[in-house]
Amino acid sequence: MKIICVGRNYTEHIAELANEKPDEPVLFMKPDTSVLLKKQPFFIPDFSTDVHYEVEVLVRINKIGKHIQPKFAHKYYEEIGLGIDFTARDLQQKLKEKGLPWEKAKGFDGAAVIGSRWINKAELGDVDHLDFRLEKNEEVVQKSNTSRMLWKIDELIAYLSTYFTLKIGDVIFTGTPAGVGPVAAEDQLTGFLQDKKMFSIKIK
């Protein structure tokens, strides 16, 4: 199982972190050990004092593919999910300043939340117009729609398959919108896709 993540895929989020708008998708990976075990809380790691939540729409690959054309990309997934890309922002900033990879800030244990349910895309309708949001302690902190992606889901699958063979069970994190922020012990994070509750995570 690969976890392939897309960075800087929403203009507002690029602006809030003062990043440069990319000419092509920004990619990074998370190891399978980064997946937060189901029904487990998220423990803030000792090496960071500024861990941020980043809610993201997820896609699960259902067939092997390489060099997939955009017009055929829809054949390679049936289910859509929701998750969180936890990021040690302080560590990431230090790595970025040195021009180093982000893995330590993005791929640590528990840094990938994959919601407990997947929804068949046929139930959701147009995957390029899906509402999703994240609530922290019952207050909405992130809210967007997949129509605001710079690169839509099928475009991402085609692009990713140029570099990586996509295999059954691989998960794509499609990017986060504006509104990212820090977590603290005892916070409760709850994610919704088209008003369907997808996960609820306690912070420790």
Secondary structure, 3 states (H helix, E strand, C coil): CCEEEEECCEHHHHHHCCCCCCCCCEEEEECHHHECCCCCCECCCCCCCCEEECEEEEEEECCCECCCCHHHHHHHEEEEEEEEECEEHHHHHHHHHCCCCCHHHHCCCCCEEECCCCEEHHHHCCCCCCEEEEEECCEEEEEEEHHHECCCHHHHHHHHHHHCCECCCCEEECCCCCCCEECCCCCEEEEEECCEEEEEEEEC
